[in-house]
Each structure stands twice: as structure tokens, then as C-alpha cells.
Amino acid sequence: MLVNEIITILKSFPKKHVFTLFLGFFLLGAMSLLGSKDLKEKETELELTKSLILNTLNEEIKIEDPLIEREKVIKRNDTLYTILDDFKVKKEDIISLVNSKNSNLLAKIEVGDKIRVIIDKSGELKNLTYIDDIRTGVKAVRKTGGFSIENYESTIEKVKIFKHVVIEDSMYMSGLKQDIPDSVLMDLAYINGWDIDFTHDIRPGDTYSLIYEEILIDGEKVIDGDILISEFMNQNEQYIAVRHDLNEQTSEYFNLEGENVKKAFLRSPVKLSYISSKYNLKRRHPVLHTIRAHKGVDYAANKGSPVRATGDGTISFAQYNGGCGNEIKIKHSEDYETRYCHLDRFNARAKVGRKVKQGQTIGYVGSTGLATGPHLHYEFHVNGRHTDPLKVKFPNASPIQTSQLKSYKEKSENLINELKNFQSLINGIEVYGG
């Protein structure tokens, strides 16, 4: 029978589209009848079909209410009850959840973790997921008479992502144009920041390639992982960094010889700046207008810009000093000392005798002393002698231990080969187990 056939077809489609489909059938039927000789008879048949279909829709095809998903990062003083109450979960479902077997798994929620629930529009709780890290947590699923509550562990997958970038403007902006995540670009700058000053050394046409990881859980990306290897070509100089696990908690980056890419000193003491005057022993002084050796590098920057200690050490001098203005000296070792002049002010913790860490703010850019505008005068002393900070070869941090060198060489060789293969393809993706 025609009616039964139509009903069967309707049931095969998604429920939310059934009404639209019915209207289409009805209108097409009506149009086909306009030219019919037995119009009245056909109209009667069409009305009968319409009635039968509507009755079937009402009786057999029930459109379910859409489910609602809600999520919250746990804050201080939150409890399971207050969170579910805020989610508008039915009180009786909250009580049922608490009284279910294994509910103790939900008793120790911690700040920073997540709770995700799925409810219907009436507030009936369908399931709850407590996420204590990206991989593990607790799930509660609605069952007859209560909830099934148990620990879970998600499947982690690591995806290798390759990118190759030709720099047009800056390392950062060029990377964003290639859809490299911000966090990965920051890691890249940190890894290569001891060899390359990204404010002053970068040139259009420089390139970098890297392989980094994306972390997927149950097939969905959750975070960007670590850079496994990077190759940076800066002014025809190659810099390669390979990630290596020193132990279960610590990883660092090394070059192909096993030397730590981390240096004892940062290349630049001011991030957002430009070099207004280089090391020059025959420079004419801009204020005194006489030939006077410039035994450092001037970094022009906005007044108040943070000035960083370029290496670990101890503050040996911190006060106003004539033409140098507000000055700080840091003794790094018997061989190395750095000097920072024209500071607007000192950091509150920058006191003589205080130890400082590499990258720690020691003061702020100013124009105290003999200065024509806000800038930092930076000097680098080796064995008591002035040295050009832009050309000095910095000592490396600790290299790979001899016992780990063989395994590192094998790992780095494999990654280099992967990088070369990817470079030949110019962008690719490879999935492997985690």
C-alpha cells in the first residue's frame, strides 16, 4: 500500500527531518493532482494519506529532547553538590549519584580539575565525567536504579606535525601564517634564543623547520606537545636542536654533537628593543661630541621596559654612577661579568649581594646619566676586559653525559632523517602510538 511505503521511507530518515520531508511529499502530491480529471477523488485520497501519516508521526515517531552539556573548572570552596546544583541537576539525581556504589571516587575533587555533565532540559543527569588530568578521571553513567561509577583511562595518541617556514617579517608572525600554535612558537624562540637574537638577527628569507607533537585523546586534540627537533637557518648559519630526556622529569635540547643549546648567557637583555649603537672603540659620543670608545651595545626601548639578567650570578654593584646613571653589575664567575647602565630604576630585589637567575628582571630601561633618550647600555666583560656582546661566544650549559651520548646520537640521527624526508615533501603528518 502507498501509505505504508511512505511511512517506511519516513522512518528511515533522521527524526528531526521527518516533518520537512512530509511537507515535501504533501506539496508534491498536491501539485501532481492539479491536472487530474478525477480531482475530487484524488483530493480525498490525499487527505486520507495526510491523516494516516500524521497519526503515525504522533504515535510512532517521537522526537527526543536535545541534551545539554555543561562543564566547569573546579575552584576553591567548590563541592560536588554545589557544582551540580549550579548545573541545575535534579536534586534527586544528585542524591542518587552520592548514594551509588563507588561514589567515593568523586569525593576528592581538586582545584583546577574539570567536571563535565550531560543533562536533559528537565535537569535529569545522563552522565558525569570528572577529569583529573588529560588522560584519567572518573565517569558516572546513568543506569536503572542509580549510576555506574568507575575510573577511566583514555587512549593517548601523539601526532607528529612538520612545518617549514620562510620568514617574511618576523619569526613569530611568519609562523602564525603557517598555523603553528603560539605555544610552539614560544618554545622555538626559547630553544634558539641563546644563539639567535630574534629582535635583531632575523632577516627576510631566513627559514626554520620543526617537528612537534600534538596530543590527542580519544581522537580529539587536547594540547600541543613538545618540539622534537628544529632546524633554524639564520643568515646562512644552521642551528639544530634535538629534544632529549635526561630522566623521567627533565628534558633539554642539544645540538648534533651533544652540546646543550642552552648557553650560560642570553643574547639580549631587553626583549622589545632595537640596537641604537654597537660596540665601537672609535665612536663619537652623542652628548660630549668627542671620540670616545663605546665598549658595549645600546638597546633602545620604551622607558620602563624590563631589563633581564643575561646569566646567573651575584649583584656586585647597584647604585647611581655618574655618566652611567643607575647602574647594576653582575658577577657571574671568575671569568664573566655584565654591566647595565642608564636604568630608570632598580627592581626592588636588586640589592648588592643578592643572587639572580638568568632572565630575572633586575631593573627598567631609562635615561639616567649621560643619555639622549631611553635605552640600556649593556657591557660584557671576560677576564676583566671589555668584549663585544654581539660577537662573544658564550659558554654552553652542561652537555649530554658520556653514558647517554650513544643513544642520543642514534635518536638525533633518526629525527634528522625524518626532518629531511618531511622537508622534501614540504609539510606532512605522521601518527604514532603514545
C-alpha positions as CSV (number, residue, x, y, z in Angstrom):
1,M,0.0,0.0,0.0
2,L,1.2,3.5,-0.9
3,V,0.7,4.8,2.6
4,N,2.8,2.1,4.2
5,E,5.6,2.6,1.7
6,I,5.7,6.3,2.5
7,I,5.7,5.7,6.3
8,T,8.6,3.2,5.9
9,I,10.6,5.8,3.9
10,L,10.0,8.5,6.5
11,K,11.1,6.2,9.4
12,S,14.5,5.7,7.6
13,F,15.3,9.4,7.8
14,P,16.6,11.3,10.9
15,K,13.7,12.2,13.1
16,K,14.3,15.9,13.1
17,H,13.9,16.0,9.2
18,V,10.6,13.9,9.2
19,F,8.3,16.9,9.3
20,T,10.1,18.7,6.5
21,L,10.0,15.5,4.4
22,F,6.3,15.1,5.0
23,L,5.6,18.7,3.8
24,G,7.6,18.0,0.7
25,F,5.6,14.8,-0.1
26,F,2.4,16.6,0.6
27,L,3.1,19.6,-1.7
28,L,4.4,17.4,-4.5
29,G,1.2,15.3,-4.2
30,A,-1.0,18.3,-4.4
31,M,0.8,19.7,-7.4
32,S,0.5,16.4,-9.3
33,L,-3.2,16.4,-8.7
34,L,-3.9,19.8,-10.2
35,G,-4.1,18.4,-13.7
36,S,-6.1,15.3,-12.8
37,K,-9.6,14.6,-14.2
38,D,-10.8,12.9,-11.0
39,L,-9.7,15.8,-8.8
40,K,-12.2,15.4,-6.1
41,E,-11.5,11.7,-5.7
42,K,-7.7,12.3,-5.7
43,E,-8.1,15.1,-3.1
44,T,-9.9,12.7,-0.8
45,E,-7.2,10.1,-1.2
46,L,-4.5,12.8,-0.5
47,E,-6.3,13.9,2.7
48,L,-6.5,10.3,3.9
49,T,-2.8,9.8,3.3
50,K,-2.1,13.1,5.2
51,S,-4.2,12.0,8.1
52,L,-2.6,8.5,8.3
53,I,1.0,9.9,8.1
54,L,0.3,12.5,10.9
55,N,-1.2,9.8,13.1
56,T,1.9,7.6,12.5
57,L,4.2,10.5,13.3
58,N,2.4,11.2,16.6
59,E,2.3,7.6,17.7
60,E,5.5,6.0,16.4
61,I,8.0,8.8,15.8
62,K,8.9,10.6,19.0
63,I,11.4,13.5,18.7
64,E,13.7,13.3,21.7
65,D,14.6,16.5,23.6
66,P,18.1,17.7,22.9
67,L,20.7,17.0,25.6
68,I,22.7,19.8,27.3
69,E,26.4,19.6,28.0
70,R,27.9,21.7,30.8
71,E,31.5,22.0,32.1
72,K,33.3,23.7,34.9
73,V,36.9,24.1,36.1
74,I,36.8,23.4,39.9
75,K,37.6,26.4,42.1
76,R,38.3,26.8,45.7
77,N,35.4,26.0,48.0
78,D,33.5,24.1,45.3
79,T,31.9,20.8,46.2
80,L,30.3,18.2,44.0
81,Y,26.8,19.2,45.3
82,T,27.3,22.9,44.7
83,I,28.6,22.3,41.2
84,L,25.7,20.0,40.2
85,D,23.3,22.4,41.8
86,D,24.7,25.2,39.7
87,F,24.3,23.0,36.6
88,K,20.5,22.7,37.5
89,V,20.8,18.9,38.0
90,K,17.7,17.5,39.7
91,K,18.1,17.2,43.5
92,E,17.0,13.5,43.4
93,D,19.7,12.7,40.8
94,I,22.4,14.3,43.0
95,I,21.2,12.2,45.9
96,S,21.1,9.1,43.7
97,L,24.6,9.8,42.5
98,V,26.0,10.2,46.0
99,N,24.4,7.0,47.2
100,S,25.6,4.9,44.2
101,K,28.4,2.4,44.5
102,N,31.9,3.8,44.2
103,S,30.7,7.4,44.8
104,N,33.8,7.8,46.9
105,L,35.7,8.2,43.7
106,L,34.1,11.6,43.3
107,A,34.6,12.7,46.9
108,K,38.1,14.2,46.5
109,I,37.7,16.7,43.7
110,E,40.6,19.1,43.4
111,V,41.0,22.7,42.3
112,G,41.9,23.0,38.6
113,D,40.3,19.7,37.6
114,K,37.1,19.7,35.4
115,I,33.6,18.3,35.8
116,R,31.5,17.8,32.7
117,V,27.8,16.7,32.8
118,I,25.2,15.9,30.2
119,I,21.6,16.5,31.2
120,D,18.2,16.9,29.5
121,K,16.1,20.0,29.7
122,S,14.4,18.8,32.8
123,G,17.7,18.5,34.6
124,E,17.9,14.7,34.6
125,L,21.5,13.7,34.8
126,K,22.6,11.3,32.0
127,N,26.3,11.1,32.7
128,L,29.1,12.9,34.6
129,T,32.8,13.0,33.8
130,Y,35.4,14.1,36.3
131,I,38.7,14.9,34.6
132,D,41.7,15.0,36.9
133,D,44.3,15.2,34.1
134,I,44.2,15.0,30.3
135,R,44.3,11.2,30.5
136,T,42.5,9.9,33.6
137,G,39.4,10.6,35.6
138,V,36.1,9.2,36.8
139,K,32.9,8.5,34.8
140,A,29.3,8.2,36.1
141,V,26.7,6.8,33.7
142,R,23.0,6.6,34.5
143,K,21.7,3.1,35.0
144,T,18.4,1.6,36.3
145,G,18.2,2.4,40.0
146,G,21.2,4.7,40.1
147,F,24.6,5.4,38.5
148,S,27.6,3.2,37.4
149,I,30.7,5.0,38.7
150,E,34.2,3.9,37.7
151,N,37.7,5.2,37.0
152,Y,38.7,5.5,33.3
153,E,41.9,6.0,31.3
154,S,41.7,7.5,27.9
155,T,43.8,6.4,24.9
156,I,46.6,8.9,24.2
157,E,47.8,9.4,20.7
158,K,50.7,11.6,19.6
159,V,50.7,13.1,16.2
160,K,53.9,14.4,14.6
161,I,53.5,17.7,12.9
162,F,56.0,19.1,10.4
163,K,56.3,22.7,9.5
164,H,58.6,24.6,7.2
165,V,58.6,28.5,7.3
166,V,60.3,31.1,5.2
167,I,60.4,34.3,7.2
168,E,58.8,37.3,5.6
169,D,58.6,39.7,8.5
170,S,59.3,38.1,11.9
171,M,59.8,34.6,13.1
172,Y,56.6,34.7,15.2
173,M,54.2,36.3,12.6
174,S,55.5,34.1,9.8
175,G,54.9,31.0,11.9
176,L,51.4,32.1,12.7
177,K,50.7,32.3,9.0
178,Q,51.6,28.6,8.7
179,D,49.2,27.8,11.5
180,I,51.9,27.0,14.1
181,P,50.4,27.4,17.6
182,D,51.5,30.3,19.7
183,S,52.9,27.9,22.5
184,V,55.1,26.1,19.9
185,L,56.5,29.4,18.6
186,M,57.3,30.5,22.1
187,D,59.1,27.2,22.7
188,L,61.0,27.6,19.5
189,A,62.2,31.1,20.5
190,Y,63.3,29.8,23.9
191,I,65.2,26.9,22.4
192,N,67.1,29.0,19.9
193,G,67.2,32.2,22.0
194,W,70.7,31.6,23.2
195,D,72.2,31.6,19.7
196,I,69.8,34.0,17.9
197,D,68.5,37.4,18.9
198,F,65.0,37.3,17.3
199,T,64.7,41.1,17.5
200,H,67.9,42.0,15.7
201,D,69.4,38.9,14.0
202,I,66.4,37.8,11.8
203,R,66.4,38.6,8.1
204,P,63.7,38.1,5.5
205,G,64.5,34.8,3.7
206,D,65.7,33.1,6.9
207,T,64.0,29.7,7.3
208,Y,63.1,27.2,10.0
209,S,61.8,23.7,10.1
210,L,60.5,21.7,13.0
211,I,58.7,18.6,14.1
212,Y,56.5,18.9,17.1
213,E,53.8,16.8,18.7
214,E,50.0,17.2,19.1
215,I,48.4,15.2,21.9
216,L,45.1,13.6,21.1
217,I,42.8,11.8,23.5
218,D,40.2,9.5,22.0
219,G,40.9,11.1,18.6
220,E,40.5,14.7,19.7
221,K,43.3,17.2,20.1
222,V,43.7,18.4,23.7
223,I,47.1,20.1,23.8
224,D,50.2,20.9,21.7
225,G,53.2,18.8,22.8
226,D,56.9,19.3,22.7
227,I,59.2,20.3,19.8
228,L,61.2,17.1,18.9
229,I,63.6,18.8,16.6
230,S,64.1,22.2,15.0
231,E,66.4,23.5,12.3
232,F,66.9,27.2,12.1
233,M,68.8,28.9,9.2
234,N,69.7,32.4,10.2
235,Q,71.9,34.4,7.9
236,N,73.3,31.2,6.3
237,E,74.1,29.7,9.8
238,Q,72.5,26.4,10.7
239,Y,71.2,25.8,14.3
240,I,69.8,22.4,15.1
241,A,68.2,21.5,18.4
242,V,67.1,17.9,19.4
243,R,65.0,17.2,22.5
244,H,66.4,14.5,24.8
245,D,65.1,13.1,28.0
246,L,67.8,13.3,30.7
247,N,65.5,11.4,33.1
248,E,61.7,10.9,33.7
249,Q,61.2,14.5,34.8
250,T,63.8,16.5,32.8
251,S,64.3,17.1,29.1
252,E,66.7,19.5,27.4
253,Y,67.8,20.4,23.9
254,F,71.2,19.6,22.3
255,N,73.0,20.1,19.0
256,L,74.2,17.2,16.9
257,E,77.5,17.0,18.9
258,G,75.6,16.6,22.2
259,E,76.3,20.1,23.4
260,N,73.5,21.8,25.3
261,V,71.9,24.6,23.2
262,K,71.3,26.4,26.4
263,K,74.0,28.9,27.0
264,A,75.2,30.4,30.2
265,F,74.1,33.9,28.9
266,L,71.1,35.3,27.0
267,R,71.9,37.0,23.7
268,S,69.8,40.1,24.6
269,P,69.0,41.7,28.0
270,V,65.9,43.5,26.6
271,K,63.2,41.8,24.6
272,L,61.4,44.5,22.7
273,S,64.2,46.8,21.6
274,Y,66.4,47.7,18.7
275,I,70.2,48.3,18.7
276,S,70.8,52.0,18.5
277,S,74.6,51.8,18.9
278,K,77.0,48.9,18.6
279,Y,80.4,48.2,20.2
280,N,82.8,50.7,18.7
281,L,86.1,51.8,20.1
282,K,86.2,54.9,17.9
283,R,82.6,56.2,18.3
284,R,81.8,59.9,18.7
285,H,79.9,60.4,21.9
286,P,76.3,61.7,21.2
287,V,76.4,64.1,24.3
288,L,80.0,65.0,24.7
289,H,80.7,65.1,20.9
290,T,84.2,63.7,21.3
291,I,85.8,60.5,20.1
292,R,85.1,58.1,23.0
293,A,85.2,54.3,22.9
294,H,81.8,52.7,23.1
295,K,82.6,49.5,25.0
296,G,79.1,48.0,24.9
297,V,75.8,47.8,23.0
298,D,72.9,50.2,23.3
299,Y,69.4,48.8,23.2
300,A,66.8,51.5,22.6
301,A,63.4,50.6,24.2
302,N,60.4,52.3,25.8
303,K,61.0,53.8,29.2
304,G,60.1,51.2,31.9
305,S,60.8,48.1,29.7
306,P,62.1,45.2,31.9
307,V,65.9,44.6,31.8
308,R,66.9,40.9,32.3
309,A,70.0,39.4,33.9
310,T,71.6,37.7,30.9
311,G,73.0,34.9,33.2
312,D,73.0,33.5,36.7
313,G,75.2,35.4,39.1
314,T,75.5,37.8,42.1
315,I,74.8,41.5,42.1
316,S,78.1,43.3,42.9
317,F,77.1,46.9,42.3
318,A,73.7,48.7,42.2
319,Q,73.6,52.5,42.5
320,Y,73.9,55.7,40.6
321,N,77.3,56.1,38.9
322,G,77.9,59.4,37.1
323,G,77.5,59.2,33.3
324,C,76.3,55.6,33.5
325,G,73.3,56.7,35.6
326,N,71.6,54.0,37.6
327,E,74.0,51.0,37.1
328,I,73.9,47.3,38.0
329,K,76.9,44.9,37.8
330,I,76.5,41.2,38.0
331,K,79.4,38.8,38.7
332,H,78.7,35.5,37.0
333,S,82.0,33.7,37.7
334,E,85.7,34.5,38.0
335,D,85.8,35.0,34.2
336,Y,82.5,36.7,33.4
337,E,80.8,40.0,34.4
338,T,78.0,42.1,32.9
339,R,77.1,45.7,33.3
340,Y,73.7,47.5,32.8
341,C,73.5,51.4,32.6
342,H,71.0,54.3,32.4
343,L,68.3,52.3,34.3
344,D,65.2,54.3,35.2
345,R,65.0,52.4,38.4
346,F,66.1,49.1,40.0
347,N,64.0,46.1,40.7
348,A,63.1,46.1,44.4
349,R,65.1,42.8,44.9
350,A,68.1,44.0,43.1
351,K,70.4,44.5,46.0
352,V,74.2,44.1,46.3
353,G,75.0,40.5,47.4
354,R,71.7,39.1,46.0
355,K,71.8,36.1,43.7
356,V,69.9,36.4,40.4
357,K,68.8,33.9,37.8
358,Q,69.1,34.1,34.1
359,G,66.1,36.1,32.7
360,Q,65.2,37.6,36.0
361,T,64.2,41.3,35.9
362,I,66.8,43.5,37.6
363,G,65.7,46.9,36.5
364,Y,63.9,49.0,34.0
365,V,65.0,51.0,30.9
366,G,65.6,54.7,31.5
367,S,67.8,57.6,30.5
368,T,69.7,58.5,33.7
369,G,73.2,59.7,33.4
370,L,74.6,60.9,30.1
371,A,71.8,59.7,27.7
372,T,69.9,61.3,24.9
373,G,66.9,59.1,25.4
374,P,65.6,55.9,27.0
375,H,67.9,53.0,26.3
376,L,70.1,50.3,28.0
377,H,73.8,50.4,27.7
378,Y,75.0,46.8,28.1
379,E,78.6,45.6,28.6
380,F,80.1,42.1,28.7
381,H,83.5,41.6,30.4
382,V,85.7,38.5,30.0
383,N,88.6,38.2,32.4
384,G,88.2,41.9,33.2
385,R,88.3,43.0,29.6
386,H,85.5,44.6,27.5
387,T,84.2,42.3,24.8
388,D,81.6,42.9,22.1
389,P,78.4,41.3,23.4
390,L,77.1,40.7,19.9
391,K,80.2,38.6,18.9
392,V,81.3,36.9,22.1
393,K,81.0,33.1,22.0
394,F,79.0,32.1,25.1
395,P,79.9,29.0,27.1
396,N,77.3,26.2,26.8
397,A,75.4,24.6,29.7
398,S,76.3,21.0,30.6
399,P,76.5,18.6,27.6
400,I,75.0,15.2,27.5
401,Q,76.7,12.7,29.8
402,T,79.0,10.3,28.1
403,S,76.8,7.3,29.2
404,Q,73.9,8.8,27.2
405,L,75.8,10.1,24.2
406,K,75.4,6.9,22.1
407,S,71.6,6.7,22.5
408,Y,71.3,10.4,21.8
409,K,73.3,10.1,18.6
410,E,71.0,7.3,17.4
411,K,67.9,9.3,18.3
412,S,69.1,12.6,16.7
413,E,70.1,10.8,13.5
414,N,66.6,9.3,13.2
415,L,65.0,12.7,13.8
416,I,67.3,14.4,11.3
417,N,66.3,11.8,8.6
418,E,62.6,12.4,9.4
419,L,63.1,16.1,9.1
420,K,64.9,15.7,5.7
421,N,62.1,13.5,4.5
422,F,59.5,16.0,5.6
423,Q,61.4,18.9,4.0
424,S,61.3,17.1,0.7
425,L,57.6,16.9,1.0
426,I,57.1,20.4,2.5
427,N,54.5,19.8,5.2
428,G,53.3,16.4,6.4
429,I,51.7,14.5,9.2
430,E,52.6,11.1,10.7
431,V,50.7,9.3,13.5
432,Y,52.4,7.0,16.0
433,G,51.5,5.4,19.3
434,G,51.8,7.2,22.7
